[in-house]
Each structure stands twice: as structure tokens, then as C-alpha cells.
Amino acid sequence: MLQWLKRNVMSNKTRSILKGIAVVLVLLAVLMELKIIIIPAIVVYKLWIVVIAFGLLLIGSK
């Protein structure tokens, strides 16, 4: 079991991409909250955007 876990580890590049996506999602949510960017189709999902970003950050962390 431990050997399987050691083989299926994400690369650092994948972790960096996930963290970058999380930062972009949080920035998007903050800018929508400040009404700098208004995207009518997703403005009601600001909370879920931040929750998804937090999940991506958790997945991308070691």
C-alpha cells in the first residue's frame, strides 16, 4: 500500500499549476466582490469559487 502511495505522487509542476489556478479563482472572487469585474453568470457562485479554490490548494499542498 505504501509503495502505491509513493508512486502516485504529483509532480511539482502539477502542484504549482493547481496553486496558480486557486490564486486566480480567489482573485476573481475578490474582484467580483469589489464590483471591479462583473460576470453575471457566475456572480451568484462567488462562495463556491472560493471553496473550489481552497480545495485545489489542499490538493496541491504536500
Stockholm file with secondary structure:
# STOCKHOLM 1.0

chainA/1-62         MLQWLKRNVMSNKTRSILKGIAVVLVLLAVLMELKIIIIPAIVVYKLWIVVIAFGLLLIGSK
#=GR chainA/1-62 SS CHHHHHHTCCCHHHHHHHHHHHHHHHHHHHHHHTTSSCCTTTGGGHHHHHHHHHHHHHHHCC
#=GC SS_cons        CHHHHHHTCCCHHHHHHHHHHHHHHHHHHHHHHTTSSCCTTTGGGHHHHHHHHHHHHHHHCC
//
